[in-house]
Amino acid sequence: MNKKLIVLVVVGVVVGGFTLACCGDLFGGKEEDGGPDITIPDIEIPGGPTVKSGTLVGPGDSESFDINTTKDYLEVTFTWPSNASFWVKVHGQDGSLLGDFDLANGEIIQLYGGGKFTLTIYSVSGSGAWTATYTS
């Protein structure tokens, strides 16, 4: 029963989001700007992918999030604006820097060993929305 409920909630969110995006001027947006700004919350579905998201406003801006996993291996896939240079710093549970990655060299960051990781995405140049998707 829970599985059906989760599927219905996800379908409702997807359909509801599509309706808002298509009918933005009904909800206060203007035709020329594509409708209202809608903040999409982080999504966590038990057993499914987790999506973290945010927006960097320009060079030097950053946002951080934690990943707690029992998996020995985890892939985190990022999206970001093609005209921006976004990097990601990965810190281990003791705070030590494990890596500093230019997303232009690859959109997937591999985490090994499990535990708590703190990822900080930051802009070297450009701005815009980003997402990080993983299954823990």
C-alpha positions, 0 to 999 in steps of 0.5 A, a space after each residue: 500500500 505504501 508503494 502505491 501511495 508513493 507512486 501517486 504522490 510522485 505522479 501528483 508532484 510531476 503532473 502538478 509541476 508540469 501544470 504550474 510550468 505550462 500555466 504560469 500566467 495563471 499563477 502570477 507569472 508573466 509570459 515573457 519570463 516563463 511564469 513564476 519562480 518555483 522552488 523545487 524541494 529536495 526529493 527523497 524517495 525511500 529506496 529511490 534516488 535523492 535529488 539535492 538542488 539549489 541556485 548559485 548566484 555568481 562566482 564565489 557563491 556556494 551551497 553545501 549538503 551532507 550525504 550519509 551512506 552505508 554503501 562502500 561506493 556511491 555515485 553523485 551525478 550533477 547538472 548545472 548550466 552549460 555556460 557556468 564553471 561549477 566545482 565541488 569540494 568533498 569533505 569526509 566525516 572528520 572534515 578533511 578535504 577528500 577532493 576538489 572537482 571541476 564538473 566540466 571534467 565529469 558530472 559524476 563524483 564517486 564516493 568510497 567507503 561509506 559514512 558522512 560526506 559533505 559536498 560543497 558546490 561552488 561557482 568559479 564563473 557563471 550562475 544558475 540552478 544545479 542538481 545532485 542525484 544519488 541513491 543511498 
